[in-house]
Amino acid sequence: MKSASKFSRRNFLHYGLAGAGAMALAPTLSALAACSPAPDKKMGIALVGLGGYSNGQLAPALQQTNNCYLAGIVTGTPDKATKWAQQYNIPQKNIYNYQNFDQIVDNKDIDIIYIVLPVALHKEYTIRAAQAGKHVICEKPMALNARDCEDMIAACKKANRMLSIGYRLHFEPHNMEVMRLGQKQVFGKVTQLENANGFVYGGNPNAWRLKKALSGGGALMDMGIYAIQGARYTLGQEPIAVMARQEKTKPDLFKEVDETIYWELEFPGGFKSQGKSSYNNNWSYLKAKTEKGSFELEPAYGYGGIQGKTPNGVMPFPQINQQAAQMDDFARCVLTSKPTRVPGEEGLKDMKVVDAIYRSLVSGKQERIV
Ligand code: NAD
């Protein structure tokens, strides 16, 4: 995996970051290794749910990690177990199904359980994993609603286990730079902020993502969560209220869940940012105006190909394997007993916003985020 230390001097100069500018970037670069130095031991991770994200992203990323490795799997499909065991050299004793999952308590090879299931199952498996004595990474969105997030946080605290949310963009250099530019007001205060995330859903009409009981909601839960995150981490503030409206052009396909939602977040002091999520538009951007120019990311939120511009020029950062960086960081946090930068509390904050957006769709009014 490329590391921050491989950023070239030539690129910094191009970005106008010689001398003092380069010093200003230092917090971003050091944050990439927040939980280092890395100890020798590798943490064993078990993936729960071997669907698209585990198969396409997380298992390949675990081949590139330094502080953790793919130690085990939990699946309800015996054929997948056989295939994964061969492909990733996983011993039979580290393969579980949903019935014998709790026996993982006795497995010394597995330190961290990574929940990669439909949203409705996040709470149950996070709590069971913590009760089995394992640290937990839970995919986004954290749960069906904020109350479930609170239960998950409480269960992990009670079991004295660490809980992290799969917010890979906190480890992605362009997004980290936006956090720095906005929060440190490098170009002055942010005066306008708009961001959006979505794609044109062309998948299975019977998939769990379109069933409210399993997903909790549609594009807002799945994609909009990144835009909510983006606004929060660019400003470094928590929104206090939100007004939202929705649009549905394919009511048959999106019978149970939202298709496109537009929202306006209000922050303390009255600043308002605009966000939107969609299963019917290919959106992935963040655009900020500041007192001294604009900065933006587009695409902003994918697994790769992220690009950014600032008044200093094009951001010179490399594309990294976000999932490998995210999992390595959590493994280091566990190994060194340091807090993760993406704890359960971070997922809870986003779900409070999501809950308020859904309330606003019903009431037609601005809703407080509580
Ligand atoms: P998927 O449908 O491809 O896989 C889901 C897996 O859960 C399947 O293997 C399925 O067999 C299993 N499963 C177990 N019980 C199930 C049940 N009752 N109903 C349906 N499936 C069941 O989904 P995915 O795209 O891998 O998403 C899984 C999680 O990962 C979601 O929370 C999603 O939001 C998240 N995700 C995150 C990212 C990211 O960039 N961080 C990207 C994709 C998905």
Boltz pocket constraint, residues with backbone or C-beta under 6 A from the ligand:
constraints:
  - pocket:
      binder: B
      contacts: [[A, 48], [A, 49], [A, 50], [A, 51], [A, 52], [A, 53], [A, 54], [A, 76], [A, 115], [A, 116], [A, 117], [A, 118], [A, 119], [A, 121], [A, 139], [A, 140], [A, 141], [A, 166], [A, 167], [A, 168], [A, 208], [A, 214], [A, 222]]
      max_distance: 6.0
